Amino acid sequence: MELLETLCRASGVSGFEDEVKQLMKKQLGKHADEVIEDSFGNVIARKGAGDKKIMLAAHMDEIGFMVKHVTEEGYLNFIKVGGIDNRILLHQKVIVKTEKGDVEGVIGSKPPHLMKDEERKKVVKHDEMFIDIGCRDKKEAEKKVSLGDPIIFSPTYGNLSRDVIYGKAVDDRVGCWALIEILKKIRKNIDAEVYACATTQEEVGLKGARVAAYKINPDYAVAIDTTLAGDTPNVKPQESNLKLGEGPALTVMEASGRGVISHPKLHKVLCDTSKKKKIPTQIDILEGGMTDAAIIYLTREGIPSSVVSIPTRYIHGPLSVFNLKDAQNTVKLIASALPSIAKL
Protein backbone atom coordinates (compact mmCIF):
# COMPACT_ATOMS: atom_id res chain seq x y z
CA MET A 1 0.00 0.00 0.00
CA GLU A 2 2.95 2.30 -0.64
CA LEU A 3 0.97 4.54 -3.01
CA LEU A 4 -1.82 5.12 -0.48
CA GLU A 5 0.72 6.07 2.18
CA THR A 6 2.48 8.44 -0.23
CA LEU A 7 -0.83 10.12 -1.07
CA CYS A 8 -1.78 10.56 2.59
CA ARG A 9 1.59 12.02 3.52
CA ALA A 10 1.62 14.47 0.59
CA SER A 11 0.80 18.15 1.06
CA GLY A 12 -2.31 19.59 -0.55
CA VAL A 13 -4.14 22.33 1.34
CA SER A 14 -7.00 23.72 -0.76
CA GLY A 15 -5.55 25.85 -3.53
CA PHE A 16 -2.05 24.42 -2.96
CA GLU A 17 -2.49 20.88 -4.29
CA ASP A 18 0.65 20.75 -6.47
CA GLU A 19 2.39 17.90 -4.63
CA VAL A 20 -0.67 15.65 -4.80
CA LYS A 21 -1.38 16.81 -8.33
CA GLN A 22 1.97 15.57 -9.60
CA LEU A 23 1.39 12.19 -7.98
CA MET A 24 -2.06 11.89 -9.54
CA LYS A 25 -0.83 12.91 -12.99
CA LYS A 26 1.86 10.24 -12.88
CA GLN A 27 -0.33 7.45 -11.54
CA LEU A 28 -3.43 8.16 -13.65
CA GLY A 29 -1.21 8.57 -16.70
CA LYS A 30 -0.07 4.94 -16.41
CA HIS A 31 -3.60 3.69 -17.09
CA ALA A 32 -5.32 6.40 -19.16
CA ASP A 33 -5.56 7.21 -22.84
CA GLU A 34 -5.03 10.88 -22.04
CA VAL A 35 -4.32 13.02 -18.95
CA ILE A 36 -4.69 16.79 -18.79
CA GLU A 37 -4.59 19.49 -16.15
CA ASP A 38 -7.29 22.10 -16.62
CA SER A 39 -7.01 25.82 -15.89
CA PHE A 40 -8.28 25.29 -12.33
CA GLY A 41 -5.71 22.62 -11.47
CA ASN A 42 -7.97 19.57 -11.76
CA VAL A 43 -6.27 16.44 -13.11
CA ILE A 44 -8.54 14.76 -15.67
CA ALA A 45 -7.74 11.31 -17.06
CA ARG A 46 -9.77 9.88 -19.95
CA LYS A 47 -10.04 6.19 -20.82
CA GLY A 48 -12.20 4.23 -23.25
CA ALA A 49 -14.63 5.20 -26.00
CA GLY A 50 -18.38 5.23 -26.50
CA ASP A 51 -21.48 7.38 -26.76
CA LYS A 52 -21.74 8.05 -23.01
CA LYS A 53 -19.43 10.02 -20.72
CA ILE A 54 -19.05 8.90 -17.12
CA MET A 55 -17.26 11.16 -14.63
CA LEU A 56 -15.62 9.80 -11.48
CA ALA A 57 -14.43 12.45 -9.02
CA ALA A 58 -12.24 12.39 -5.90
CA HIS A 59 -10.79 15.54 -4.38
CA MET A 60 -7.07 16.07 -3.87
CA ASP A 61 -7.19 18.89 -1.34
CA GLU A 62 -7.07 18.62 2.45
CA ILE A 63 -8.02 20.88 5.31
CA GLY A 64 -5.24 22.99 6.76
CA PHE A 65 -4.15 26.49 7.65
CA MET A 66 -2.42 29.58 6.28
CA VAL A 67 0.03 32.04 7.81
CA LYS A 68 -1.82 35.32 8.41
CA HIS A 69 0.53 37.32 10.64
CA VAL A 70 3.92 37.15 12.34
CA THR A 71 4.04 38.59 15.87
CA GLU A 72 6.86 40.70 17.23
CA GLU A 73 7.88 37.70 19.35
CA GLY A 74 8.20 35.45 16.28
CA TYR A 75 5.00 33.44 16.57
CA LEU A 76 2.58 32.82 13.68
CA ASN A 77 -1.08 33.74 13.66
CA PHE A 78 -3.10 31.63 11.22
CA ILE A 79 -6.47 31.14 9.57
CA LYS A 80 -8.20 27.80 9.06
CA VAL A 81 -8.65 26.50 5.49
CA GLY A 82 -11.70 24.24 5.44
CA GLY A 83 -13.83 23.05 8.34
CA ILE A 84 -11.73 22.31 11.44
CA ASP A 85 -12.97 22.07 15.03
CA ASN A 86 -10.99 24.37 17.35
CA ARG A 87 -11.05 21.69 20.06
CA ILE A 88 -8.59 19.42 18.21
CA LEU A 89 -5.97 22.07 17.43
CA LEU A 90 -4.03 22.70 20.62
CA HIS A 91 -0.51 21.26 20.78
CA GLN A 92 -0.75 19.65 17.35
CA LYS A 93 2.45 19.49 15.34
CA VAL A 94 2.17 21.24 11.95
CA ILE A 95 4.34 21.86 8.91
CA VAL A 96 4.55 25.25 7.20
CA LYS A 97 5.12 24.67 3.47
CA THR A 98 7.43 27.46 2.33
CA GLU A 99 9.34 28.12 -0.88
CA LYS A 100 12.56 27.46 1.05
CA GLY A 101 11.35 24.16 2.49
CA ASP A 102 9.33 22.74 5.36
CA VAL A 103 9.22 24.55 8.70
CA GLU A 104 7.99 22.58 11.71
CA GLY A 105 5.79 24.16 14.33
CA VAL A 106 3.51 23.46 17.29
CA ILE A 107 0.11 25.07 17.88
CA GLY A 108 0.01 26.75 21.29
CA SER A 109 -2.09 29.11 23.40
CA LYS A 110 -2.15 30.66 26.84
CA PRO A 111 -1.33 27.89 29.38
CA PRO A 112 -4.40 26.69 31.33
CA HIS A 113 -2.40 27.17 34.57
CA LEU A 114 -2.48 30.91 33.90
CA MET A 115 -6.16 31.07 32.95
CA LYS A 116 -8.95 32.33 35.17
CA ASP A 117 -11.71 29.87 36.07
CA GLU A 118 -14.07 31.33 33.45
CA GLU A 119 -11.39 31.10 30.75
CA ARG A 120 -10.85 27.38 31.41
CA LYS A 121 -14.54 26.64 30.77
CA LYS A 122 -14.42 28.01 27.22
CA VAL A 123 -13.12 26.39 24.05
CA VAL A 124 -10.01 28.26 22.92
CA LYS A 125 -10.66 29.77 19.48
CA HIS A 126 -8.12 29.45 16.69
CA ASP A 127 -7.54 33.21 16.59
CA GLU A 128 -6.43 32.99 20.24
CA MET A 129 -3.83 30.37 19.28
CA PHE A 130 -0.45 30.71 17.60
CA ILE A 131 2.16 28.52 15.95
CA ASP A 132 5.54 28.26 17.66
CA ILE A 133 8.35 27.73 15.12
CA GLY A 134 11.13 28.27 17.65
CA CYS A 135 12.15 31.80 16.64
CA ARG A 136 13.37 34.54 18.94
CA ASP A 137 11.59 37.41 17.18
CA LYS A 138 9.71 38.55 14.08
CA LYS A 139 12.88 39.19 12.07
CA GLU A 140 14.08 35.60 12.53
CA ALA A 141 10.63 34.16 11.79
CA GLU A 142 10.24 36.17 8.58
CA LYS A 143 13.47 34.67 7.28
CA LYS A 144 11.81 31.25 7.49
CA VAL A 145 8.15 31.83 6.52
CA SER A 146 6.03 34.27 4.52
CA LEU A 147 2.47 35.49 4.82
CA GLY A 148 0.22 33.20 2.79
CA ASP A 149 2.28 30.05 3.27
CA PRO A 150 0.01 27.00 3.56
CA ILE A 151 0.22 24.81 6.67
CA ILE A 152 -0.62 21.11 7.04
CA PHE A 153 -0.96 18.77 9.99
CA SER A 154 2.24 16.80 10.43
CA PRO A 155 2.11 13.80 8.05
CA THR A 156 1.34 10.47 9.67
CA TYR A 157 0.39 7.00 8.44
CA GLY A 158 0.23 3.50 9.89
CA ASN A 159 -1.84 0.45 10.83
CA LEU A 160 -3.90 0.04 14.00
CA SER A 161 -4.52 -3.55 12.91
CA ARG A 162 -4.10 -5.53 9.72
CA ASP A 163 -6.87 -3.73 7.82
CA VAL A 164 -7.51 -0.63 9.95
CA ILE A 165 -5.32 2.26 8.79
CA TYR A 166 -4.74 5.76 10.15
CA GLY A 167 -3.29 8.71 8.26
CA LYS A 168 -3.30 12.41 7.55
CA ALA A 169 -5.63 13.63 4.79
CA VAL A 170 -7.47 10.33 4.41
CA ASP A 171 -10.27 12.69 3.32
CA ASP A 172 -9.92 12.30 0.42
CA ARG A 173 -6.58 10.68 -0.49
CA VAL A 174 -8.19 7.27 -0.02
CA GLY A 175 -10.68 8.38 -2.71
CA CYS A 176 -7.81 9.44 -4.96
CA TRP A 177 -6.22 6.02 -4.46
CA ALA A 178 -9.53 4.37 -5.37
CA LEU A 179 -9.75 6.52 -8.50
CA ILE A 180 -6.38 5.21 -9.70
CA GLU A 181 -7.31 1.61 -8.90
CA ILE A 182 -10.64 1.88 -10.74
CA LEU A 183 -8.92 3.26 -13.84
CA LYS A 184 -6.58 0.25 -13.77
CA LYS A 185 -9.56 -2.11 -13.93
CA ILE A 186 -11.42 -0.48 -16.81
CA ARG A 187 -11.49 -2.74 -19.85
CA LYS A 188 -12.68 -2.23 -23.41
CA ASN A 189 -16.07 -3.81 -22.64
CA ILE A 190 -17.38 -0.48 -21.32
CA ASP A 191 -19.18 1.42 -24.06
CA ALA A 192 -18.33 4.84 -22.64
CA GLU A 193 -15.61 7.39 -22.10
CA VAL A 194 -14.65 7.31 -18.43
CA TYR A 195 -13.17 10.47 -16.93
CA ALA A 196 -11.26 10.01 -13.68
CA CYS A 197 -11.04 13.49 -12.14
CA ALA A 198 -8.83 14.42 -9.20
CA THR A 199 -10.44 17.71 -8.18
CA THR A 200 -9.18 20.78 -6.35
CA GLN A 201 -10.63 23.00 -3.61
CA GLU A 202 -13.45 20.69 -2.51
CA GLU A 203 -12.98 21.58 1.14
CA VAL A 204 -13.62 25.28 0.46
CA GLY A 205 -16.72 25.11 -1.72
CA LEU A 206 -16.57 22.16 -4.17
CA LYS A 207 -14.95 24.51 -6.67
CA GLY A 208 -12.79 22.22 -8.79
CA ALA A 209 -15.59 19.73 -9.42
CA ARG A 210 -17.81 22.49 -10.80
CA VAL A 211 -15.15 23.50 -13.33
CA ALA A 212 -14.29 19.91 -14.32
CA ALA A 213 -17.93 18.88 -14.72
CA TYR A 214 -18.63 21.90 -16.91
CA LYS A 215 -15.69 21.01 -19.14
CA ILE A 216 -16.49 17.29 -19.44
CA ASN A 217 -20.30 17.62 -19.52
CA PRO A 218 -20.77 13.95 -18.54
CA ASP A 219 -23.96 11.92 -18.81
CA TYR A 220 -23.45 10.49 -15.31
CA ALA A 221 -21.14 11.15 -12.38
CA VAL A 222 -20.04 9.31 -9.24
CA ALA A 223 -18.11 11.06 -6.48
CA ILE A 224 -15.73 8.99 -4.33
CA ASP A 225 -15.18 10.38 -0.86
CA THR A 226 -15.10 9.58 2.84
CA THR A 227 -18.09 9.69 5.18
CA LEU A 228 -18.69 9.69 8.92
CA ALA A 229 -18.41 6.30 10.61
CA GLY A 230 -20.67 5.92 13.64
CA ASP A 231 -19.02 2.95 15.34
CA THR A 232 -17.43 4.89 18.20
CA PRO A 233 -18.68 5.54 21.77
CA ASN A 234 -21.38 8.19 22.24
CA VAL A 235 -22.60 8.07 18.63
CA LYS A 236 -26.22 6.90 18.44
CA PRO A 237 -27.34 4.55 15.62
CA GLN A 238 -29.86 7.14 14.45
CA GLU A 239 -27.00 9.64 14.07
CA SER A 240 -24.81 7.26 12.04
CA ASN A 241 -25.02 3.49 11.79
CA LEU A 242 -22.04 3.17 9.43
CA LYS A 243 -19.27 0.84 10.56
CA LEU A 244 -15.69 0.25 9.46
CA GLY A 245 -15.24 -3.01 7.59
CA GLU A 246 -18.87 -3.45 6.54
CA GLY A 247 -18.48 -2.02 3.07
CA PRO A 248 -18.58 1.29 1.22
CA ALA A 249 -21.50 3.62 1.88
CA LEU A 250 -24.01 4.44 -0.86
CA THR A 251 -25.38 7.94 -0.36
CA VAL A 252 -29.09 8.58 -0.73
CA MET A 253 -29.02 12.21 0.44
CA GLU A 254 -26.45 14.72 1.73
CA ALA A 255 -26.96 17.61 4.13
CA SER A 256 -30.70 17.00 4.49
CA GLY A 257 -31.11 17.62 0.77
CA ARG A 258 -28.91 20.71 0.50
CA GLY A 259 -26.25 18.47 -0.99
CA VAL A 260 -26.73 15.81 -3.63
CA ILE A 261 -29.87 13.69 -3.77
CA SER A 262 -28.58 10.62 -5.56
CA HIS A 263 -30.18 9.91 -8.93
CA PRO A 264 -32.50 6.88 -8.48
CA LYS A 265 -31.22 5.06 -11.58
CA LEU A 266 -27.58 5.43 -10.54
CA HIS A 267 -28.34 4.42 -6.97
CA LYS A 268 -30.20 1.34 -8.20
CA VAL A 269 -27.30 0.30 -10.46
CA LEU A 270 -24.90 0.54 -7.51
CA CYS A 271 -27.26 -1.44 -5.25
CA ASP A 272 -27.89 -4.09 -7.92
CA THR A 273 -24.17 -4.43 -8.62
CA SER A 274 -23.51 -4.82 -4.91
CA LYS A 275 -25.97 -7.72 -4.71
CA LYS A 276 -24.84 -9.35 -7.95
CA LYS A 277 -21.13 -9.23 -7.09
CA LYS A 278 -21.74 -9.90 -3.38
CA ILE A 279 -19.97 -6.70 -2.38
CA PRO A 280 -20.99 -5.50 1.10
CA THR A 281 -22.41 -1.98 1.17
CA GLN A 282 -24.11 0.34 3.65
CA ILE A 283 -26.66 3.12 3.13
CA ASP A 284 -25.68 6.69 4.01
CA ILE A 285 -28.22 9.44 4.76
CA LEU A 286 -26.47 12.61 5.92
CA GLU A 287 -27.85 15.60 7.80
CA GLY A 288 -24.59 17.48 7.30
CA GLY A 289 -21.65 17.41 4.91
CA MET A 290 -21.42 17.50 1.13
CA THR A 291 -19.24 15.97 -1.58
CA ASP A 292 -18.23 16.98 -5.11
CA ALA A 293 -21.47 15.38 -6.31
CA ALA A 294 -23.44 18.23 -4.70
CA ILE A 295 -22.07 20.66 -7.29
CA ILE A 296 -21.60 18.27 -10.21
CA TYR A 297 -25.29 17.42 -10.36
CA LEU A 298 -26.20 21.12 -10.62
CA THR A 299 -23.79 21.81 -13.49
CA ARG A 300 -25.06 22.80 -16.95
CA GLU A 301 -28.54 21.28 -17.48
CA GLY A 302 -28.05 18.92 -14.53
CA ILE A 303 -25.93 15.75 -14.35
CA PRO A 304 -27.35 12.58 -12.73
CA SER A 305 -24.96 11.90 -9.85
CA SER A 306 -24.35 9.66 -6.87
CA VAL A 307 -21.73 9.06 -4.18
CA VAL A 308 -19.77 6.05 -2.96
CA SER A 309 -17.92 6.75 0.29
CA ILE A 310 -15.46 5.00 2.58
CA PRO A 311 -16.64 5.12 6.23
CA THR A 312 -14.00 7.00 8.23
CA ARG A 313 -13.47 8.00 11.84
CA TYR A 314 -12.15 11.41 12.97
CA ILE A 315 -12.65 13.21 9.63
CA HIS A 316 -11.23 16.74 9.51
CA GLY A 317 -8.72 16.05 12.25
CA PRO A 318 -4.93 15.61 12.23
CA LEU A 319 -5.46 11.95 11.31
CA SER A 320 -8.38 9.73 10.33
CA VAL A 321 -9.03 5.99 10.55
CA PHE A 322 -10.58 3.70 7.93
CA ASN A 323 -10.71 0.03 6.90
CA LEU A 324 -8.72 -0.95 3.83
CA LYS A 325 -11.32 -3.55 2.85
CA ASP A 326 -13.93 -0.77 2.48
CA ALA A 327 -11.60 1.08 0.10
CA GLN A 328 -10.92 -2.07 -1.90
CA ASN A 329 -14.64 -2.85 -2.12
CA THR A 330 -15.28 0.71 -3.30
CA VAL A 331 -12.93 0.03 -6.22
CA LYS A 332 -14.58 -3.30 -6.97
CA LEU A 333 -18.11 -1.87 -6.78
CA ILE A 334 -17.59 1.12 -9.06
CA ALA A 335 -15.45 -0.78 -11.58
CA SER A 336 -18.12 -3.49 -11.75
CA ALA A 337 -20.98 -0.98 -12.08
CA LEU A 338 -19.47 1.05 -14.94
CA PRO A 339 -20.75 -1.19 -17.80
CA SER A 340 -24.30 -0.95 -16.43
CA ILE A 341 -24.05 2.81 -15.95
CA ALA A 342 -22.95 3.11 -19.59
CA LYS A 343 -26.20 1.41 -20.65
CA LEU A 344 -28.55 3.75 -18.75
N, C-alpha and C positions, 0 to 999 in steps of 0.2 A: 504493500500500500504506500510505496514511496511517493507516488504522484499526489495522493490525497494529503499526505503530510506536508509536502512542498507547497501545495495550494493553501493549506491552512496557515502555514507560517509566513506566507508572502504578505507584503504590505499592499493595502488597497482602500484607504479611506475614500469615501464618496468624492469624486472629482479628481482623485489622485490614484487611479487604478493601474498605472503603467506597469508595475511589476507583475501583477496578476495577468494583465493584458498580454504581455509577452509570452507568458506560460501558455495561455489559452490559444494564442495564435499558433504556437509551435505544435501543441498537442492536437488541436482540431485539424491543423493542416496535414497531419499524417493520415487522416481518414476521410478528408473532404475532396470534392472536385474543385472547389474554389474557396478561398478565405479572404475576406476583406475587412478593413477597419473603416467604419463610416465617420462622418464629420463630428459625431458626438462621442466617439471613442468606443462604440460597441464593436465587438468582434463577431462577424457573421460568417458562418461556414455553410456552404451549400453542398448537398449530395443527392444524387438521383435525378430522375426525370419523370415527367408526367403532367397531366392536366391540372392537378391540384397542388397547392402550396401549403405545407404544414410547418408552422413555426414552433420551435421549442426554445424556451427562454429560462436562463438561470443568471442571477446577478452576481457580478464580480466584486462589488464594493462591500465594505464593512463599516460598522459604526466606529467612531473614533473622536478625535479632538483636533483643535487647531490653536496654534500660539496666537494670542490676542495682544499681549502686553508683557513687557519685561520690567520688573520692579527695580527700584534703586538698589535693593539688596541682592539682585541677581536671580530672583524667582520668576517663574512664568505663570501668568494668568492665561486661562484658556476658555474656549467655547466648546460645547458638545456638537458633534456632527452626527446626526441621527438620534434615535430615541434611546437614551441611557438613563437608568435610575440613579439618582445621586447617592443612594444608600450603598451602592457597591463600589464606589470610587476610592474611598479613603485608603491610603497606603498601598495602592496598586502600583506595580512597576509598569512604566510606559517607555516607549521609544519615540523620540522626535526624529522624523525623517527629514534631514537637511541635505542641501546640495553638497556639503562637505562630508557627509556620512551620518551614521546613526549616533544619536546622543541619548544616553539612558537617563531616566528620571524617576522620581517617586512622587505620587500625589500626596500632599500633606494639608494640614489645616491647624487651627489653634488646638493645642493639646487639651483633652477633656479635663485634666488635672487643674487647668487654669480657667475653666469655664464656671460660670455661675450655675446654680441649680436649674434655672429656667432655660439656659443655653443648652444644657445636657439633654433636655427633653425634646429638643427640636432636631430634625434631620438637617445636617449641614448641607447647604446648597453649593453647587459647583462653583459659583462666582465668589464663594467664601473660601475656596480651596486654592492651592497653588501647586506648581510642579517644581520640585527641588532637583536641580541638575548639578549641584555641588559647586556652584560658583560663589566667589566672594562679593561680587557687585555686578551692576548692570553692564559695565564695560566688558568684563570678562564673559558674561553670558551672551552678549551680542556678538562676540567673536565666534560663538559656537552655533547659535540659532538665529533665525530671522522671523519677523512677524509673518504669519501666513503659512508657516511650516506645518504639515500634517503630523498627527501624533497617533500611534496605535498602542493597544495593549501589548505588553511584552509577549512575543510569540511562544506558544506552548503546544505540545501534542504528545499523546501517549495513550496507553490502554489501561482501563480500569479492570477489565477482564478480557477474555479472548476476543469477544465481539463488541464490547462496549468501549467506545473511543471518546477521548476528550481532546479539545483543541480550540485555539483562537479562531475566530471568523468562520466557524462551522456554517453559520448563516452568511453567505450561502455557498461556501467553497465546496461543501459536499454536493450541492446541486450542480456546480460547475464540473466536478468530477463525474457525476452521473451523465451530464451532457456529452462529455468526451466518450464515455463508455457506450452510450446509446449510439453515437455516430459510428463507432467501431462495428456495431452489430447490424447496421442497415445493409440490406442486400438489394439486389436488382429487382426482387419480386414486389417492391413497393411502387405502385404507379403514381408517384408524386415527387415533387421536389421538397426535400426536407431541409429546413434552415435551422441550424443550431446556433443560437444567439447568446453570447455572454454579454450581458447588459451592464451599463454603468448607472450610477446615481439612483439606485432603487431605494436606498435607505433615506433619501431626502426628497422623495416625491415621485418615484417610479418614472423618472425622466427618460433614461436611456431606452426603456422598452417602448415608450410612445414613439420615439424617433425611429427605432428599428422596425416596429410594426407598420408605420406609415410607409417606410421605404419598401418593405417586402410585400405588403398588402396580401397576407396569407388568407387561405380559405378557413383554416382552423389553427388554433394555438393552444399549447399546453405549457404552463409555467411549472418549473421544478424548484421547490424551495423547502425551507424547514417550517415546522409548525410546533405549537406548544404541546409537549407531553404532559400528561396529568398524573403520572404514576409516582408522585412524591408526596410526603406527608403534608397534610393540611389542604390539599386540593380535592375538592368534592367531585364525584363522578359527573354531576350535572354541569360542572364548570369545564372539565375536560376528562374524557374517558380514554384518551389515547395513551398507549403504552409502548415503550421501547421493545423491539423484537417481535411485535405482532403485525408488522407489515407497514407499507407506506399508507399515508392518509389521502383519501379522495375527498376533495373539498366540494361541498354542496353550496355553501354561502360563506362569504367573508364579511366581517365588520357589520353584522346584522343587515346586510344588503347594501351597505355603502361601498363595499368592495365588489369583487366579481360574484355573480350568481352563475354557477357553472351551467353551460349549455346542456340541456337534457340528453341530446343525442351523443355528445362527447362523453358525458358522465356514464351513460348506458354502455358505450363501447368499452370504457375502462372497467366497469363492473363485470361485464360479460367476459372480457379477456381474463380478468382475475379468476373467475370461476372456471373457465375453460382450461387455463394453464395452471390452476391450483396454486395461485400466488396469493398469499395472505394480504388482506387490505383492511383498513379501518375507515370509518366515515368521519369527516371533520366538518363541524358547523361552528363558525367563529363569531363571537360578538365583537371582537377587536382584532386589528391587524389586517394588512392587505399584502398582496403579492403583485408581481408584474402583470398578472392576468387582469387585475382591476383596471388598468389603463389600456392594455391591448384590446380588450373587448369593446372599448368605446372609440377605437381609432377608425378613421374613415367612416364607412357606412355601418360599422359594427362588425366584429370578428368573433365568431363562436369560440369560446375559450373555456378552459378548465385548469385545475391545479392538482398536481401530485406532489405531496410533501413528505419529508422525512421527520417523524416525531423527534423532538430534541428538547433536552432540559437546559435551563439557564440561558435561554436566548437573550442576546443583547447584553451579555456580561463579558468579563475578561476571558472566559472559556465556556464552552458548551459541551454537552454529552449526548451521544447518539449511538444507535446500534448499527453496525456495519451491514448486518443482514437486511435491514430496512432499506439501506441505500442500494444494495445489490438487487433487491426485489423491485425497487423503483426503476432501475435500468431494465430489468427483465419485463416488467409490466408495460412500460412505454414502448420499448422496442417491439414487443409482441402485438401491441395495439395499433401500431402505425399502418399496417396494411388495411385494417378495417376502417381506420379514420379516413384513409385515402378513397374509400368507396362510398363515403357518406354523400 
